[in-house]
Amino acid sequence: MKKIPVQDAVGSVLCHDITQIIPNKIKDRAFKKGHIIKEEDIEVLLSLGKDNIYVWEKKEGTVHENEAAERLTKLTAGHGLKFSEVKEGKINFIADFDGLLKINTELLYKLNSIGEIILVTLHNNCPVKKGKKVAGTRVIPLVIDEDKIKKAEELIEEKIINVVPYTPMKVGIVTTGNEVYYGRIKDAFGPVIQKKVEEYGCEVLGQTILPDDENKITKAIEQWIEKGAEMVICTGGMSVDPDDVTPTAIKKTGANVITYGAPILPGAMFLLAYKGDIPILGLPGCVMYAKRTVFDLMLPRILIKNKIEHKDIASYGHGGLCMECEECRFPNCAFGKGVM
């Protein structure tokens, strides 16, 4: 940067913010760093006591932080995003609609390993609402060696950040358990499941309540699929007790069981299977009473219509423990407990 008289500064780029102070009235930024000085700015700058100012001196092979942030945004931002203006060399990425945030964590690590370049995000597979800030990028110095930006552009071959919209599904619920079927206790699963799926725009076709009879459970699952269910959720009978037969009933439908058990607490006794493209979920008892469980992690992933594999479930071991804090941030825990 260099110091020049204000009268000679038209067309130059400010290297720093300039503050306007009027006692008892205002103290605010009059000109922001990166502002390109215009003819009409000269009188204002002089009134602020700026006879000389510091401007960015363009040098071959260097990039100003604002331009660098714009190039990094173009390089890394995929679908479902909109952006803030460049402010202090930083651009924020904002979700353009409700959806699941997908981060290519390997490429994110490579980019941040270059040095003097940062891209910071929320956790991978985090459900986000429209308008939510999901990432931000900038370079550290005011002026960066252009070779580093070019290195990033060569290294990053696909977009790092995308927001994937949900596809609402029609849901059939199968609740099992002699205690519920015979009216000994009131079903607590149905209202919880209905509330959670409807938050994502899903339609509940209905709920079947059955005793612990694997043949009846199998038939009920198949009947919901015949009635147009795009997802079947089974509740109850998911433990390892001899009379808990729901997992066996799900297998008898001919569905491909992806996992029975997940490294997520609460929710370890979770089952996921697919009958063709239709997901069948077996939900453990914790879903009835815990604020956040395995169901809250898996439901949004299912609703982006990407089939979940066993390796995806296994990856939840890192970040799959709910901290049970007063302000629930699971699965997007601000203290690093999200799923990466």
SULCOR-V43489 format. One record per residue. N is the residue number from 1. RES is the residue in three letters. PHI is phi as a letter, one per 20 degrees, with the letter a starting at -180 (NA if undefined). BURIAL is b if it has 16 or more other ideal C-beta (glycine too) atoms within 10 Angstrom, else e. D_LAST is the distance of its C-alpha to the last C-alpha in whole Angstrom. Layout:
n={N & N}
res={RES & RES}
phi={PHI & PHI}
burial={BURIAL & BURIAL}
d_last={D_LAST & D_LAST}
//
This chain:
n={1 & 2 & 3 & 4 & 5 & 6 & 7 & 8 & 9 & 10 & 11 & 12 & 13 & 14 & 15 & 16 & 17 & 18 & 19 & 20 & 21 & 22 & 23 & 24 & 25 & 26 & 27 & 28 & 29 & 30 & 31 & 32 & 33 & 34 & 35 & 36 & 37 & 38 & 39 & 40 & 41 & 42 & 43 & 44 & 45 & 46 & 47 & 48 & 49 & 50 & 51 & 52 & 53 & 54 & 55 & 56 & 57 & 58 & 59 & 60 & 61 & 62 & 63 & 64 & 65 & 66 & 67 & 68 & 69 & 70 & 71 & 72 & 73 & 74 & 75 & 76 & 77 & 78 & 79 & 80 & 81 & 82 & 83 & 84 & 85 & 86 & 87 & 88 & 89 & 90 & 91 & 92 & 93 & 94 & 95 & 96 & 97 & 98 & 99 & 100 & 101 & 102 & 103 & 104 & 105 & 106 & 107 & 108 & 109 & 110 & 111 & 112 & 113 & 114 & 115 & 116 & 117 & 118 & 119 & 120 & 121 & 122 & 123 & 124 & 125 & 126 & 127 & 128 & 129 & 130 & 131 & 132 & 133 & 134 & 135 & 136 & 137 & 138 & 139 & 140 & 141 & 142 & 143 & 144 & 145 & 146 & 147 & 148 & 149 & 150 & 151 & 152 & 153 & 154 & 155 & 156 & 157 & 158 & 159 & 160 & 161 & 162 & 163 & 164 & 165 & 166 & 167 & 168 & 169 & 170 & 171 & 172 & 173 & 174 & 175 & 176 & 177 & 178 & 179 & 180 & 181 & 182 & 183 & 184 & 185 & 186 & 187 & 188 & 189 & 190 & 191 & 192 & 193 & 194 & 195 & 196 & 197 & 198 & 199 & 200 & 201 & 202 & 203 & 204 & 205 & 206 & 207 & 208 & 209 & 210 & 211 & 212 & 213 & 214 & 215 & 216 & 217 & 218 & 219 & 220 & 221 & 222 & 223 & 224 & 225 & 226 & 227 & 228 & 229 & 230 & 231 & 232 & 233 & 234 & 235 & 236 & 237 & 238 & 239 & 240 & 241 & 242 & 243 & 244 & 245 & 246 & 247 & 248 & 249 & 250 & 251 & 252 & 253 & 254 & 255 & 256 & 257 & 258 & 259 & 260 & 261 & 262 & 263 & 264 & 265 & 266 & 267 & 268 & 269 & 270 & 271 & 272 & 273 & 274 & 275 & 276 & 277 & 278 & 279 & 280 & 281 & 282 & 283 & 284 & 285 & 286 & 287 & 288 & 289 & 290 & 291 & 292 & 293 & 294 & 295 & 296 & 297 & 298 & 299 & 300 & 301 & 302 & 303 & 304 & 305 & 306 & 307 & 308 & 309 & 310 & 311 & 312 & 313 & 314 & 315 & 316 & 317 & 318 & 319 & 320 & 321 & 322 & 323 & 324 & 325 & 326 & 327 & 328 & 329 & 330 & 331 & 332 & 333 & 334 & 335 & 336 & 337 & 338 & 339 & 340}
res={MET & LYS & LYS & ILE & PRO & VAL & GLN & ASP & ALA & VAL & GLY & SER & VAL & LEU & CYS & HIS & ASP & ILE & THR & GLN & ILE & ILE & PRO & ASN & LYS & ILE & LYS & ASP & ARG & ALA & PHE & LYS & LYS & GLY & HIS & ILE & ILE & LYS & GLU & GLU & ASP & ILE & GLU & VAL & LEU & LEU & SER & LEU & GLY & LYS & ASP & ASN & ILE & TYR & VAL & TRP & GLU & LYS & LYS & GLU & GLY & THR & VAL & HIS & GLU & ASN & GLU & ALA & ALA & GLU & ARG & LEU & THR & LYS & LEU & THR & ALA & GLY & HIS & GLY & LEU & LYS & PHE & SER & GLU & VAL & LYS & GLU & GLY & LYS & ILE & ASN & PHE & ILE & ALA & ASP & PHE & ASP & GLY & LEU & LEU & LYS & ILE & ASN & THR & GLU & LEU & LEU & TYR & LYS & LEU & ASN & SER & ILE & GLY & GLU & ILE & ILE & LEU & VAL & THR & LEU & HIS & ASN & ASN & CYS & PRO & VAL & LYS & LYS & GLY & LYS & LYS & VAL & ALA & GLY & THR & ARG & VAL & ILE & PRO & LEU & VAL & ILE & ASP & GLU & ASP & LYS & ILE & LYS & LYS & ALA & GLU & GLU & LEU & ILE & GLU & GLU & LYS & ILE & ILE & ASN & VAL & VAL & PRO & TYR & THR & PRO & MET & LYS & VAL & GLY & ILE & VAL & THR & THR & GLY & ASN & GLU & VAL & TYR & TYR & GLY & ARG & ILE & LYS & ASP & ALA & PHE & GLY & PRO & VAL & ILE & GLN & LYS & LYS & VAL & GLU & GLU & TYR & GLY & CYS & GLU & VAL & LEU & GLY & GLN & THR & ILE & LEU & PRO & ASP & ASP & GLU & ASN & LYS & ILE & THR & LYS & ALA & ILE & GLU & GLN & TRP & ILE & GLU & LYS & GLY & ALA & GLU & MET & VAL & ILE & CYS & THR & GLY & GLY & MET & SER & VAL & ASP & PRO & ASP & ASP & VAL & THR & PRO & THR & ALA & ILE & LYS & LYS & THR & GLY & ALA & ASN & VAL & ILE & THR & TYR & GLY & ALA & PRO & ILE & LEU & PRO & GLY & ALA & MET & PHE & LEU & LEU & ALA & TYR & LYS & GLY & ASP & ILE & PRO & ILE & LEU & GLY & LEU & PRO & GLY & CYS & VAL & MET & TYR & ALA & LYS & ARG & THR & VAL & PHE & ASP & LEU & MET & LEU & PRO & ARG & ILE & LEU & ILE & LYS & ASN & LYS & ILE & GLU & HIS & LYS & ASP & ILE & ALA & SER & TYR & GLY & HIS & GLY & GLY & LEU & CYS & MET & GLU & CYS & GLU & GLU & CYS & ARG & PHE & PRO & ASN & CYS & ALA & PHE & GLY & LYS & GLY & VAL & MET}
phi={NA & c & e & c & f & g & f & d & e & g & n & e & d & f & e & b & f & d & e & d & c & c & g & m & c & b & b & b & f & e & c & e & g & n & f & e & f & d & g & f & f & f & f & f & f & f & f & e & n & d & f & c & c & e & c & f & d & f & c & g & n & c & c & f & g & f & f & f & f & f & f & f & f & f & f & d & e & d & e & m & c & c & c & f & f & f & c & l & m & c & c & e & e & c & f & e & a & f & r & d & f & d & d & e & f & f & f & g & f & f & f & f & e & f & o & m & c & c & c & d & c & f & f & g & m & e & f & c & e & g & n & f & f & d & a & b & c & a & d & f & e & f & c & d & f & f & g & f & f & f & f & f & f & e & f & e & e & b & f & e & c & b & d & d & f & f & d & g & c & e & c & d & d & d & d & d & p & g & f & e & f & e & m & f & c & e & f & d & f & g & f & f & f & g & f & f & f & f & f & d & n & f & d & e & f & q & c & d & d & c & f & f & c & f & f & f & f & g & f & f & f & f & f & f & f & f & e & o & f & e & b & d & d & d & c & n & m & d & e & d & f & g & e & e & d & f & g & f & f & f & f & f & f & n & f & e & e & f & b & c & o & b & f & c & c & e & p & f & e & e & c & c & c & c & d & m & e & e & f & d & d & d & d & f & f & f & f & f & c & e & f & c & b & g & f & f & e & e & g & f & f & f & f & e & m & d & f & e & d & f & f & f & f & f & f & f & g & e & o & e & d & f & e & l & f & f & e & f & d & e & e & d & f & f & d & n & e & f & e & d}
burial={e & e & e & e & e & b & e & e & b & e & e & b & b & b & b & b & e & b & e & e & e & e & e & e & e & e & e & e & e & b & b & e & b & b & b & e & b & e & e & e & b & b & e & e & b & e & e & b & e & b & e & e & b & b & b & b & e & e & e & e & e & b & b & b & b & b & b & b & b & b & b & b & b & e & b & b & b & e & e & b & b & e & b & e & e & b & e & e & b & b & b & b & b & b & b & b & b & b & b & b & b & b & b & b & e & e & b & b & e & e & b & e & e & e & e & e & b & e & b & e & b & b & b & b & b & b & b & b & e & e & e & b & e & b & b & b & b & b & b & e & e & b & b & b & e & b & e & b & b & e & e & b & e & e & e & b & e & e & b & b & b & b & b & b & e & b & e & e & b & b & b & b & b & b & b & b & b & e & e & b & b & e & e & e & e & e & b & e & b & b & e & b & b & b & e & b & b & e & e & b & e & b & e & b & b & e & b & b & b & b & e & b & b & b & e & b & b & b & b & b & b & b & e & b & b & e & e & e & b & b & b & b & b & b & b & b & b & b & e & e & e & e & e & b & b & b & b & e & b & b & b & b & b & e & b & e & e & b & b & b & e & b & b & b & e & b & b & e & b & b & b & b & b & e & b & e & e & b & b & b & b & b & b & b & b & b & b & b & e & b & e & b & b & b & b & b & b & b & b & b & b & b & b & e & e & e & e & e & e & e & e & b & b & e & b & b & e & e & b & b & e & b & e & e & e & e & e & e & e & b & b & b & b & e & e & e & b & b & b & e}
d_last={40 & 44 & 46 & 49 & 51 & 50 & 53 & 51 & 48 & 48 & 45 & 43 & 39 & 39 & 37 & 36 & 37 & 40 & 41 & 44 & 45 & 48 & 49 & 49 & 47 & 44 & 42 & 39 & 38 & 41 & 39 & 36 & 35 & 35 & 38 & 40 & 44 & 46 & 50 & 50 & 47 & 50 & 52 & 49 & 48 & 52 & 52 & 49 & 51 & 49 & 51 & 49 & 45 & 43 & 41 & 39 & 41 & 40 & 39 & 39 & 36 & 34 & 32 & 32 & 29 & 29 & 30 & 27 & 24 & 26 & 25 & 22 & 21 & 23 & 21 & 18 & 18 & 18 & 20 & 20 & 20 & 23 & 23 & 25 & 28 & 28 & 28 & 29 & 27 & 24 & 23 & 20 & 19 & 19 & 19 & 22 & 22 & 20 & 17 & 13 & 11 & 10 & 8 & 9 & 7 & 10 & 13 & 11 & 12 & 15 & 16 & 15 & 17 & 20 & 22 & 23 & 20 & 17 & 15 & 13 & 11 & 9 & 6 & 5 & 8 & 9 & 13 & 15 & 19 & 21 & 22 & 19 & 18 & 14 & 15 & 17 & 19 & 22 & 23 & 25 & 28 & 31 & 32 & 29 & 31 & 30 & 30 & 26 & 26 & 27 & 25 & 22 & 24 & 24 & 21 & 19 & 20 & 18 & 17 & 13 & 13 & 15 & 15 & 17 & 19 & 20 & 23 & 25 & 26 & 29 & 28 & 31 & 30 & 32 & 33 & 34 & 36 & 40 & 39 & 38 & 40 & 44 & 43 & 43 & 39 & 38 & 35 & 32 & 29 & 31 & 31 & 27 & 26 & 28 & 27 & 23 & 24 & 26 & 24 & 23 & 26 & 27 & 30 & 31 & 34 & 35 & 34 & 36 & 37 & 38 & 39 & 38 & 39 & 37 & 39 & 39 & 36 & 35 & 38 & 36 & 33 & 35 & 37 & 34 & 33 & 37 & 37 & 34 & 31 & 28 & 26 & 27 & 26 & 28 & 28 & 30 & 31 & 27 & 28 & 30 & 33 & 36 & 37 & 33 & 33 & 31 & 29 & 32 & 33 & 30 & 30 & 34 & 33 & 32 & 29 & 26 & 24 & 20 & 20 & 22 & 19 & 16 & 14 & 14 & 16 & 18 & 18 & 19 & 22 & 20 & 21 & 20 & 23 & 24 & 28 & 28 & 26 & 26 & 23 & 25 & 23 & 24 & 23 & 24 & 26 & 24 & 23 & 26 & 26 & 23 & 21 & 18 & 17 & 15 & 17 & 16 & 12 & 14 & 17 & 15 & 14 & 17 & 19 & 18 & 20 & 17 & 18 & 15 & 16 & 16 & 13 & 11 & 12 & 12 & 8 & 8 & 10 & 7 & 7 & 10 & 13 & 15 & 16 & 19 & 20 & 23 & 21 & 18 & 15 & 13 & 10 & 10 & 11 & 13 & 13 & 9 & 9 & 6 & 4 & 0}
//
